[in-house]
Amino acid sequence: MTTWALTVVVYGAALVAMLVLEIAARWPGSTLPTAGECLARVMRHPAGRLLVVLSWWWIGWHFLAR
């Protein structure tokens, strides 16, 4: 398996895990926070806002700038 294929598999597994967690959080009676609730909590602190901006910059730089 090449490193490119391994990277695709790992990112795919992470995406599937995030989707499963989001569906589980939205299930009636669940105590898990949704992704939006987690992001809202992170955005309450200035360091969290900086982390979110840097994350978006990194994603844009690596996946959208070509």
All heavy atoms as a GROMACS GRO file, in nm:
protein
  520
    1MET      N    1   0.084  -0.116   0.000
    1MET     CA    2   0.000   0.000   0.000
    1MET      C    3   0.089   0.124   0.000
    1MET      O    4   0.180   0.133   0.081
    1MET     CB    5  -0.092  -0.001   0.121
    1MET     CG    6  -0.183   0.119   0.129
    1MET     SD    7  -0.294   0.121   0.270
    1MET     CE    8  -0.419   0.009   0.215
    2THR      N    9   0.061   0.216  -0.088
    2THR     CA   10   0.141   0.338  -0.095
    2THR      C   11   0.100   0.432   0.017
    2THR      O   12  -0.005   0.419   0.078
    2THR     CB   13   0.120   0.408  -0.231
    2THR    OG1   14  -0.017   0.452  -0.239
    2THR    CG2   15   0.153   0.317  -0.346
    3THR      N   16   0.186   0.531   0.043
    3THR     CA   17   0.154   0.628   0.147
    3THR      C   18   0.033   0.711   0.108
    3THR      O   19  -0.045   0.750   0.195
    3THR     CB   20   0.274   0.720   0.174
    3THR    OG1   21   0.315   0.783   0.054
    3THR    CG2   22   0.390   0.642   0.233
    4TRP      N   23   0.015   0.737  -0.022
    4TRP     CA   24  -0.103   0.812  -0.066
    4TRP      C   25  -0.230   0.735  -0.036
    4TRP      O   26  -0.327   0.790   0.017
    4TRP     CB   27  -0.093   0.841  -0.217
    4TRP     CG   28  -0.212   0.916  -0.268
    4TRP    CD1   29  -0.231   1.051  -0.263
    4TRP    CD2   30  -0.329   0.860  -0.328
    4TRP    NE1   31  -0.353   1.082  -0.316
    4TRP    CE2   32  -0.416   0.968  -0.357
    4TRP    CE3   33  -0.369   0.732  -0.358
    4TRP    CZ2   34  -0.539   0.948  -0.417
    4TRP    CZ3   35  -0.492   0.713  -0.417
    4TRP    CH2   36  -0.576   0.820  -0.446
    5ALA      N   37  -0.231   0.606  -0.066
    5ALA     CA   38  -0.348   0.523  -0.040
    5ALA      C   39  -0.376   0.514   0.111
    5ALA      O   40  -0.491   0.519   0.154
    5ALA     CB   41  -0.329   0.385  -0.099
    6LEU      N   42  -0.270   0.500   0.190
    6LEU     CA   43  -0.287   0.495   0.335
    6LEU      C   44  -0.346   0.626   0.387
    6LEU      O   45  -0.434   0.625   0.473
    6LEU     CB   46  -0.152   0.466   0.402
    6LEU     CG   47  -0.154   0.458   0.554
    6LEU    CD1   48  -0.242   0.343   0.600
    6LEU    CD2   49  -0.014   0.443   0.607
    7THR      N   50  -0.300   0.738   0.336
    7THR     CA   51  -0.352   0.868   0.376
    7THR      C   52  -0.500   0.880   0.343
    7THR      O   53  -0.580   0.926   0.424
    7THR     CB   54  -0.272   0.981   0.307
    7THR    OG1   55  -0.135   0.969   0.343
    7THR    CG2   56  -0.324   1.117   0.348
    8VAL      N   57  -0.539   0.837   0.224
    8VAL     CA   58  -0.679   0.841   0.184
    8VAL      C   59  -0.763   0.753   0.274
    8VAL      O   60  -0.873   0.792   0.317
    8VAL     CB   61  -0.694   0.801   0.035
    8VAL    CG1   62  -0.839   0.782  -0.002
    8VAL    CG2   63  -0.630   0.906  -0.055
    9VAL      N   64  -0.715   0.636   0.308
    9VAL     CA   65  -0.788   0.544   0.395
    9VAL      C   66  -0.804   0.605   0.535
    9VAL      O   67  -0.913   0.600   0.594
    9VAL     CB   68  -0.718   0.407   0.403
    9VAL    CG1   69  -0.774   0.322   0.514
    9VAL    CG2   70  -0.730   0.336   0.269
   10VAL      N   71  -0.699   0.664   0.589
   10VAL     CA   72  -0.706   0.722   0.723
   10VAL      C   73  -0.802   0.841   0.725
   10VAL      O   74  -0.885   0.853   0.816
   10VAL     CB   75  -0.565   0.763   0.772
   10VAL    CG1   76  -0.573   0.847   0.899
   10VAL    CG2   77  -0.480   0.639   0.795
   11TYR      N   78  -0.793   0.931   0.627
   11TYR     CA   79  -0.886   1.045   0.621
   11TYR      C   80  -1.029   0.996   0.601
   11TYR      O   81  -1.123   1.052   0.659
   11TYR     CB   82  -0.846   1.144   0.512
   11TYR     CG   83  -0.743   1.243   0.556
   11TYR    CD1   84  -0.612   1.234   0.514
   11TYR    CD2   85  -0.776   1.347   0.642
   11TYR    CE1   86  -0.517   1.325   0.554
   11TYR    CE2   87  -0.682   1.439   0.684
   11TYR     CZ   88  -0.553   1.428   0.639
   11TYR     OH   89  -0.459   1.518   0.680
   12GLY      N   90  -1.049   0.894   0.520
   12GLY     CA   91  -1.183   0.838   0.501
   12GLY      C   92  -1.238   0.779   0.629
   12GLY      O   93  -1.356   0.800   0.662
   13ALA      N   94  -1.155   0.708   0.703
   13ALA     CA   95  -1.198   0.651   0.831
   13ALA      C   96  -1.232   0.761   0.931
   13ALA      O   97  -1.331   0.750   1.006
   13ALA     CB   98  -1.089   0.560   0.887
   14ALA      N   99  -1.154   0.868   0.932
   14ALA     CA  100  -1.183   0.981   1.022
   14ALA      C  101  -1.316   1.046   0.985
   14ALA      O  102  -1.395   1.083   1.073
   14ALA     CB  103  -1.069   1.082   1.018
   15LEU      N  104  -1.341   1.061   0.857
   15LEU     CA  105  -1.467   1.121   0.811
   15LEU      C  106  -1.586   1.033   0.850
   15LEU      O  107  -1.687   1.083   0.899
   15LEU     CB  108  -1.463   1.141   0.659
   15LEU     CG  109  -1.587   1.205   0.598
   15LEU    CD1  110  -1.606   1.346   0.651
   15LEU    CD2  111  -1.574   1.206   0.447
   16VAL      N  112  -1.574   0.904   0.831
   16VAL     CA  113  -1.681   0.812   0.869
   16VAL      C  114  -1.704   0.817   1.020
   16VAL      O  115  -1.819   0.820   1.066
   16VAL     CB  116  -1.649   0.668   0.822
   16VAL    CG1  117  -1.743   0.567   0.885
   16VAL    CG2  118  -1.655   0.660   0.671
   17ALA      N  119  -1.597   0.822   1.098
   17ALA     CA  120  -1.611   0.830   1.244
   17ALA      C  121  -1.682   0.959   1.286
   17ALA      O  122  -1.769   0.957   1.374
   17ALA     CB  123  -1.474   0.821   1.311
   18MET      N  124  -1.648   1.071   1.221
   18MET     CA  125  -1.714   1.197   1.254
   18MET      C  126  -1.862   1.192   1.218
   18MET      O  127  -1.947   1.242   1.294
   18MET     CB  128  -1.645   1.313   1.182
   18MET     CG  129  -1.511   1.349   1.240
   18MET     SD  130  -1.438   1.499   1.172
   18MET     CE  131  -1.409   1.451   1.003
   19LEU      N  132  -1.895   1.132   1.105
   19LEU     CA  133  -2.035   1.121   1.066
   19LEU      C  134  -2.113   1.032   1.163
   19LEU      O  135  -2.226   1.064   1.200
   19LEU     CB  136  -2.046   1.068   0.924
   19LEU     CG  137  -2.006   1.163   0.813
   19LEU    CD1  138  -2.004   1.092   0.679
   19LEU    CD2  139  -2.098   1.282   0.808
   20VAL      N  140  -2.053   0.922   1.204
   20VAL     CA  141  -2.119   0.832   1.300
   20VAL      C  142  -2.141   0.905   1.433
   20VAL      O  143  -2.250   0.895   1.493
   20VAL     CB  144  -2.036   0.704   1.320
   20VAL    CG1  145  -2.084   0.624   1.440
   20VAL    CG2  146  -2.041   0.619   1.194
   21LEU      N  147  -2.043   0.980   1.480
   21LEU     CA  148  -2.059   1.055   1.605
   21LEU      C  149  -2.166   1.162   1.592
   21LEU      O  150  -2.244   1.184   1.687
   21LEU     CB  151  -1.926   1.118   1.646
   21LEU     CG  152  -1.826   1.025   1.712
   21LEU    CD1  153  -1.692   1.096   1.732
   21LEU    CD2  154  -1.880   0.975   1.844
   22GLU      N  155  -2.173   1.229   1.479
   22GLU     CA  156  -2.276   1.333   1.459
   22GLU      C  157  -2.415   1.271   1.458
   22GLU      O  158  -2.508   1.325   1.518
   22GLU     CB  159  -2.249   1.410   1.330
   22GLU     CG  160  -2.342   1.526   1.308
   22GLU     CD  161  -2.325   1.639   1.407
   22GLU    OE1  162  -2.219   1.651   1.471
   22GLU    OE2  163  -2.420   1.718   1.421
   23ILE      N  164  -2.429   1.159   1.390
   23ILE     CA  165  -2.560   1.090   1.388
   23ILE      C  166  -2.596   1.044   1.528
   23ILE      O  167  -2.711   1.059   1.572
   23ILE     CB  168  -2.557   0.973   1.287
   23ILE    CG1  169  -2.550   1.028   1.144
   23ILE    CG2  170  -2.678   0.884   1.305
   23ILE    CD1  171  -2.520   0.924   1.038
   24ALA      N  172  -2.499   0.990   1.602
   24ALA     CA  173  -2.526   0.945   1.739
   24ALA      C  174  -2.563   1.063   1.829
   24ALA      O  175  -2.648   1.050   1.917
   24ALA     CB  176  -2.403   0.873   1.794
   25ALA      N  177  -2.502   1.179   1.808
   25ALA     CA  178  -2.532   1.297   1.890
   25ALA      C  179  -2.672   1.349   1.863
   25ALA      O  180  -2.736   1.406   1.951
   25ALA     CB  181  -2.428   1.406   1.863
   26ARG      N  182  -2.721   1.332   1.741
   26ARG     CA  183  -2.854   1.380   1.706
   26ARG      C  184  -2.964   1.278   1.734
   26ARG      O  185  -3.081   1.308   1.717
   26ARG     CB  186  -2.857   1.421   1.559
   26ARG     CG  187  -2.770   1.542   1.534
   26ARG     CD  188  -2.777   1.588   1.391
   26ARG     NE  189  -2.688   1.699   1.368
   26ARG     CZ  190  -2.722   1.826   1.390
   26ARG    NH1  191  -2.841   1.856   1.434
   26ARG    NH2  192  -2.635   1.922   1.366
   27TRP      N  193  -2.927   1.160   1.778
   27TRP     CA  194  -3.024   1.057   1.811
   27TRP      C  195  -3.106   1.104   1.932
   27TRP      O  196  -3.050   1.160   2.025
   27TRP     CB  197  -2.950   0.928   1.845
   27TRP     CG  198  -3.032   0.805   1.827
   27TRP    CD1  199  -3.101   0.740   1.923
   27TRP    CD2  200  -3.053   0.734   1.706
   27TRP    NE1  201  -3.165   0.632   1.870
   27TRP    CE2  202  -3.137   0.626   1.735
   27TRP    CE3  203  -3.010   0.752   1.575
   27TRP    CZ2  204  -3.178   0.535   1.640
   27TRP    CZ3  205  -3.050   0.661   1.480
   27TRP    CH2  206  -3.133   0.555   1.512
   28PRO      N  207  -3.237   1.082   1.931
   28PRO     CA  208  -3.320   1.126   2.045
   28PRO      C  209  -3.272   1.067   2.177
   28PRO      O  210  -3.245   0.947   2.189
   28PRO     CB  211  -3.459   1.072   2.010
   28PRO     CG  212  -3.458   1.056   1.861
   28PRO     CD  213  -3.316   1.020   1.825
   29GLY      N  214  -3.257   1.153   2.276
   29GLY     CA  215  -3.214   1.110   2.408
   29GLY      C  216  -3.064   1.102   2.426
   29GLY      O  217  -3.016   1.065   2.533
   30SER      N  218  -2.986   1.136   2.324
   30SER     CA  219  -2.841   1.127   2.333
   30SER      C  220  -2.785   1.242   2.418
   30SER      O  221  -2.835   1.354   2.416
   30SER     CB  222  -2.779   1.134   2.194
   30SER     OG  223  -2.638   1.136   2.202
   31THR      N  224  -2.680   1.213   2.492
   31THR     CA  225  -2.613   1.316   2.571
   31THR      C  226  -2.486   1.367   2.504
   31THR      O  227  -2.419   1.454   2.558
   31THR     CB  228  -2.579   1.262   2.711
   31THR    OG1  229  -2.494   1.148   2.697
   31THR    CG2  230  -2.704   1.224   2.787
   32LEU      N  231  -2.452   1.312   2.388
   32LEU     CA  232  -2.333   1.356   2.315
   32LEU      C  233  -2.359   1.495   2.255
   32LEU      O  234  -2.467   1.520   2.203
   32LEU     CB  235  -2.300   1.260   2.202
   32LEU     CG  236  -2.252   1.121   2.240
   32LEU    CD1  237  -2.241   1.033   2.116
   32LEU    CD2  238  -2.118   1.129   2.309
   33PRO      N  239  -2.260   1.584   2.259
   33PRO     CA  240  -2.278   1.714   2.193
   33PRO      C  241  -2.262   1.700   2.042
   33PRO      O  242  -2.183   1.618   1.994
   33PRO     CB  243  -2.167   1.800   2.254
   33PRO     CG  244  -2.062   1.703   2.293
   33PRO     CD  245  -2.134   1.576   2.331
   34THR      N  246  -2.334   1.782   1.966
   34THR     CA  247  -2.318   1.782   1.821
   34THR      C  248  -2.191   1.858   1.785
   34THR      O  249  -2.130   1.925   1.870
   34THR     CB  250  -2.439   1.849   1.753
   34THR    OG1  251  -2.444   1.986   1.794
   34THR    CG2  252  -2.569   1.778   1.786
   35ALA      N  253  -2.153   1.852   1.660
   35ALA     CA  254  -2.033   1.923   1.614
   35ALA      C  255  -2.051   2.074   1.632
   35ALA      O  256  -1.957   2.144   1.671
   35ALA     CB  257  -2.004   1.890   1.469
   36GLY      N  258  -2.171   2.124   1.608
   36GLY     CA  259  -2.198   2.267   1.625
   36GLY      C  260  -2.185   2.311   1.769
   36GLY      O  261  -2.133   2.420   1.798
   37GLU      N  262  -2.230   2.229   1.861
   37GLU     CA  263  -2.217   2.260   2.003
   37GLU      C  264  -2.070   2.259   2.046
   37GLU      O  265  -2.027   2.344   2.125
   37GLU     CB  266  -2.298   2.161   2.087
   37GLU     CG  267  -2.447   2.175   2.068
   37GLU     CD  268  -2.527   2.061   2.128
   37GLU    OE1  269  -2.467   1.955   2.161
   37GLU    OE2  270  -2.649   2.076   2.139
   38CYS      N  271  -1.993   2.165   1.994
   38CYS     CA  272  -1.849   2.160   2.025
   38CYS      C  273  -1.778   2.284   1.971
   38CYS      O  274  -1.696   2.345   2.041
   38CYS     CB  275  -1.787   2.034   1.967
   38CYS     SG  276  -1.837   1.884   2.048
   39LEU      N  277  -1.811   2.322   1.849
   39LEU     CA  278  -1.750   2.440   1.789
   39LEU      C  279  -1.789   2.566   1.865
   39LEU      O  280  -1.705   2.654   1.886
   39LEU     CB  281  -1.789   2.451   1.641
   39LEU     CG  282  -1.722   2.562   1.562
   39LEU    CD1  283  -1.570   2.543   1.560
   39LEU    CD2  284  -1.776   2.568   1.422
   40ALA      N  285  -1.914   2.576   1.907
   40ALA     CA  286  -1.958   2.692   1.985
   40ALA      C  287  -1.880   2.703   2.115
   40ALA      O  288  -1.842   2.813   2.157
   40ALA     CB  289  -2.108   2.683   2.013
   41ARG      N  290  -1.854   2.591   2.178
   41ARG     CA  291  -1.777   2.593   2.303
   41ARG      C  292  -1.632   2.636   2.279
   41ARG      O  293  -1.576   2.713   2.356
   41ARG     CB  294  -1.781   2.456   2.368
   41ARG     CG  295  -1.704   2.453   2.496
   41ARG     CD  296  -1.749   2.347   2.588
   41ARG     NE  297  -1.665   2.350   2.707
   41ARG     CZ  298  -1.713   2.350   2.828
   41ARG    NH1  299  -1.841   2.346   2.847
   41ARG    NH2  300  -1.632   2.351   2.930
   42VAL      N  301  -1.573   2.588   2.172
   42VAL     CA  302  -1.434   2.626   2.139
   42VAL      C  303  -1.427   2.775   2.107
   42VAL      O  304  -1.332   2.844   2.145
   42VAL     CB  305  -1.382   2.541   2.021
   42VAL    CG1  306  -1.252   2.596   1.966
   42VAL    CG2  307  -1.363   2.397   2.064
   43MET      N  308  -1.529   2.827   2.037
   43MET     CA  309  -1.528   2.967   1.994
   43MET      C  310  -1.551   3.066   2.109
   43MET      O  311  -1.537   3.186   2.090
   43MET     CB  312  -1.633   2.989   1.886
   43MET     CG  313  -1.604   2.918   1.756
   43MET     SD  314  -1.461   2.985   1.672
   43MET     CE  315  -1.532   3.132   1.605
   44ARG      N  316  -1.582   3.021   2.228
   44ARG     CA  317  -1.601   3.110   2.342
   44ARG      C  318  -1.471   3.173   2.390
   44ARG      O  319  -1.471   3.278   2.452
   44ARG     CB  320  -1.663   3.034   2.459
   44ARG     CG  321  -1.806   2.999   2.437
   44ARG     CD  322  -1.862   2.930   2.560
   44ARG     NE  323  -1.988   2.865   2.528
   44ARG     CZ  324  -2.038   2.763   2.593
   44ARG    NH1  325  -1.974   2.713   2.696
   44ARG    NH2  326  -2.152   2.710   2.557
   45HIS      N  327  -1.360   3.109   2.362
   45HIS     CA  328  -1.230   3.155   2.411
   45HIS      C  329  -1.148   3.210   2.294
   45HIS      O  330  -1.150   3.153   2.185
   45HIS     CB  331  -1.156   3.036   2.475
   45HIS     CG  332  -1.042   3.077   2.561
   45HIS    ND1  333  -0.919   3.103   2.510
   45HIS    CD2  334  -1.034   3.099   2.694
   45HIS    CE1  335  -0.837   3.138   2.608
   45HIS    NE2  336  -0.906   3.136   2.722
   46PRO      N  337  -1.075   3.320   2.314
   46PRO     CA  338  -0.996   3.377   2.204
   46PRO      C  339  -0.894   3.278   2.146
   46PRO      O  340  -0.871   3.276   2.025
   46PRO     CB  341  -0.924   3.496   2.268
   46PRO     CG  342  -1.010   3.535   2.383
   46PRO     CD  343  -1.072   3.406   2.433
   47ALA      N  344  -0.833   3.195   2.228
   47ALA     CA  345  -0.738   3.096   2.177
   47ALA      C  346  -0.810   2.994   2.090
   47ALA      O  347  -0.754   2.946   1.991
   47ALA     CB  348  -0.665   3.027   2.292
   48GLY      N  349  -0.933   2.960   2.127
   48GLY     CA  350  -1.012   2.868   2.045
   48GLY      C  351  -1.045   2.927   1.910
   48GLY      O  352  -1.041   2.858   1.808
   49ARG      N  353  -1.077   3.057   1.908
   49ARG     CA  354  -1.104   3.124   1.780
   49ARG      C  355  -0.980   3.121   1.691
   49ARG      O  356  -0.990   3.097   1.571
   49ARG     CB  357  -1.147   3.268   1.805
   49ARG     CG  358  -1.283   3.278   1.862
   49ARG     CD  359  -1.329   3.423   1.870
   49ARG     NE  360  -1.428   3.431   1.976
   49ARG     CZ  361  -1.413   3.502   2.086
   49ARG    NH1  362  -1.307   3.577   2.105
   49ARG    NH2  363  -1.507   3.502   2.177
   50LEU      N  364  -0.865   3.147   1.750
   50LEU     CA  365  -0.740   3.143   1.674
   50LEU      C  366  -0.716   3.003   1.620
   50LEU      O  367  -0.676   2.987   1.503
   50LEU     CB  368  -0.623   3.188   1.761
   50LEU     CG  369  -0.486   3.187   1.694
   50LEU    CD1  370  -0.483   3.285   1.578
   50LEU    CD2  371  -0.378   3.219   1.795
   51LEU      N  372  -0.741   2.902   1.700
   51LEU     CA  373  -0.723   2.764   1.657
   51LEU      C  374  -0.815   2.731   1.539
   51LEU      O  375  -0.773   2.666   1.442
   51LEU     CB  376  -0.749   2.668   1.773
   51LEU     CG  377  -0.738   2.520   1.743
   51LEU    CD1  378  -0.594   2.484   1.709
   51LEU    CD2  379  -0.785   2.439   1.860
   52VAL      N  380  -0.939   2.778   1.544
   52VAL     CA  381  -1.033   2.753   1.434
   52VAL      C  382  -0.986   2.822   1.307
   52VAL      O  383  -0.988   2.763   1.199
   52VAL     CB  384  -1.176   2.798   1.474
   52VAL    CG1  385  -1.269   2.796   1.354
   52VAL    CG2  386  -1.230   2.707   1.584
   53VAL      N  387  -0.943   2.947   1.318
   53VAL     CA  388  -0.893   3.019   1.200
   53VAL      C  389  -0.771   2.950   1.142
   53VAL      O  390  -0.760   2.933   1.019
   53VAL     CB  391  -0.863   3.166   1.236
   53VAL    CG1  392  -0.786   3.236   1.125
   53VAL    CG2  393  -0.992   3.242   1.265
   54LEU      N  394  -0.678   2.909   1.226
   54LEU     CA  395  -0.558   2.841   1.177
   54LEU      C  396  -0.592   2.707   1.114
   54LEU      O  397  -0.530   2.667   1.014
   54LEU     CB  398  -0.456   2.822   1.290
   54LEU     CG  399  -0.388   2.950   1.340
   54LEU    CD1  400  -0.300   2.920   1.460
   54LEU    CD2  401  -0.309   3.016   1.229
   55SER      N  402  -0.691   2.639   1.168
   55SER     CA  403  -0.734   2.511   1.110
   55SER      C  404  -0.792   2.532   0.970
   55SER      O  405  -0.761   2.457   0.878
   55SER     CB  406  -0.838   2.443   1.200
   55SER     OG  407  -0.783   2.414   1.324
   56TRP      N  408  -0.878   2.633   0.956
   56TRP     CA  409  -0.935   2.663   0.823
   56TRP      C  410  -0.825   2.704   0.725
   56TRP      O  411  -0.829   2.669   0.607
   56TRP     CB  412  -1.040   2.772   0.833
   56TRP     CG  413  -1.173   2.719   0.871
   56TRP    CD1  414  -1.240   2.743   0.986
   56TRP    CD2  415  -1.256   2.631   0.794
   56TRP    NE1  416  -1.359   2.675   0.985
   56TRP    CE2  417  -1.372   2.606   0.869
   56TRP    CE3  418  -1.243   2.570   0.670
   56TRP    CZ2  419  -1.474   2.524   0.823
   56TRP    CZ3  420  -1.344   2.488   0.625
   56TRP    CH2  421  -1.458   2.466   0.700
   57TRP      N  422  -0.726   2.780   0.774
   57TRP     CA  423  -0.616   2.820   0.687
   57TRP      C  424  -0.538   2.697   0.639
   57TRP      O  425  -0.506   2.684   0.522
   57TRP     CB  426  -0.522   2.915   0.762
   57TRP     CG  427  -0.397   2.945   0.686
   57TRP    CD1  428  -0.383   3.033   0.584
   57TRP    CD2  429  -0.269   2.884   0.702
   57TRP    NE1  430  -0.254   3.031   0.538
   57TRP    CE2  431  -0.182   2.940   0.608
   57TRP    CE3  432  -0.221   2.787   0.789
   57TRP    CZ2  433  -0.050   2.902   0.599
   57TRP    CZ3  434  -0.090   2.750   0.779
   57TRP    CH2  435  -0.005   2.808   0.684
   58TRP      N  436  -0.511   2.605   0.732
   58TRP     CA  437  -0.436   2.484   0.698
   58TRP      C  438  -0.513   2.401   0.596
   58TRP      O  439  -0.455   2.351   0.499
   58TRP     CB  440  -0.408   2.403   0.824
   58TRP     CG  441  -0.321   2.284   0.799
   58TRP    CD1  442  -0.184   2.282   0.800
   58TRP    CD2  443  -0.364   2.151   0.766
   58TRP    NE1  444  -0.140   2.154   0.772
   58TRP    CE2  445  -0.248   2.073   0.750
   58TRP    CE3  446  -0.487   2.092   0.750
   58TRP    CZ2  447  -0.254   1.939   0.718
   58TRP    CZ3  448  -0.493   1.958   0.717
   58TRP    CH2  449  -0.377   1.882   0.703
   59ILE      N  450  -0.643   2.383   0.618
   59ILE     CA  451  -0.725   2.305   0.524
   59ILE      C  452  -0.724   2.371   0.387
   59ILE      O  453  -0.706   2.304   0.285
   59ILE     CB  454  -0.868   2.290   0.578
   59ILE    CG1  455  -0.869   2.195   0.697
   59ILE    CG2  456  -0.964   2.240   0.470
   59ILE    CD1  457  -0.999   2.193   0.774
   60GLY      N  458  -0.744   2.500   0.383
   60GLY     CA  459  -0.744   2.572   0.256
   60GLY      C  460  -0.610   2.563   0.184
   60GLY      O  461  -0.603   2.544   0.064
   61TRP      N  462  -0.503   2.578   0.260
   61TRP     CA  463  -0.370   2.575   0.200
   61TRP      C  464  -0.338   2.437   0.142
   61TRP      O  465  -0.280   2.427   0.035
   61TRP     CB  466  -0.267   2.612   0.307
   61TRP     CG  467  -0.128   2.620   0.254
   61TRP    CD1  468  -0.032   2.526   0.257
   61TRP    CD2  469  -0.071   2.733   0.186
   61TRP    NE1  470   0.081   2.571   0.198
   61TRP    CE2  471   0.061   2.697   0.152
   61TRP    CE3  472  -0.117   2.858   0.152
   61TRP    CZ2  473   0.147   2.785   0.087
   61TRP    CZ3  474  -0.032   2.945   0.087
   61TRP    CH2  475   0.098   2.907   0.054
   62HIS      N  476  -0.375   2.332   0.210
   62HIS     CA  477  -0.338   2.198   0.168
   62HIS      C  478  -0.434   2.134   0.069
   62HIS      O  479  -0.394   2.045  -0.007
   62HIS     CB  480  -0.321   2.107   0.290
   62HIS     CG  481  -0.196   2.137   0.365
   62HIS    ND1  482  -0.191   2.232   0.464
   62HIS    CD2  483  -0.071   2.087   0.356
   62HIS    CE1  484  -0.068   2.238   0.511
   62HIS    NE2  485   0.007   2.150   0.448
   63PHE      N  486  -0.560   2.172   0.072
   63PHE     CA  487  -0.657   2.104  -0.012
   63PHE      C  488  -0.718   2.192  -0.121
   63PHE      O  489  -0.767   2.140  -0.220
   63PHE     CB  490  -0.770   2.045   0.074
   63PHE     CG  491  -0.722   1.937   0.166
   63PHE    CD1  492  -0.716   1.959   0.303
   63PHE    CD2  493  -0.680   1.815   0.117
   63PHE    CE1  494  -0.672   1.860   0.389
   63PHE    CE2  495  -0.633   1.715   0.202
   63PHE     CZ  496  -0.630   1.739   0.337
   64LEU      N  497  -0.717   2.323  -0.103
   64LEU     CA  498  -0.786   2.409  -0.198
   64LEU      C  499  -0.692   2.494  -0.284
   64LEU      O  500  -0.734   2.544  -0.389
   64LEU     CB  501  -0.884   2.502  -0.123
   64LEU     CG  502  -0.988   2.428  -0.037
   64LEU    CD1  503  -1.071   2.529   0.041
   64LEU    CD2  504  -1.075   2.338  -0.121
   65ALA      N  505  -0.569   2.512  -0.243
   65ALA     CA  506  -0.476   2.598  -0.316
   65ALA      C  507  -0.397   2.514  -0.419
   65ALA      O  508  -0.296   2.453  -0.386
   65ALA     CB  509  -0.381   2.666  -0.220
   66ARG      N  510  -0.446   2.509  -0.539
   66ARG     CA  511  -0.375   2.437  -0.645
   66ARG      C  512  -0.392   2.509  -0.774
   66ARG      O  513  -0.485   2.555  -0.816
   66ARG     CB  514  -0.426   2.295  -0.658
   66ARG     CG  515  -0.378   2.214  -0.541
   66ARG     CD  516  -0.351   2.074  -0.583
   66ARG     NE  517  -0.293   2.007  -0.469
   66ARG     CZ  518  -0.205   1.915  -0.479
   66ARG    NH1  519  -0.165   1.874  -0.596
   66ARG    NH2  520  -0.154   1.859  -0.374
   0.00000   0.00000   0.00000
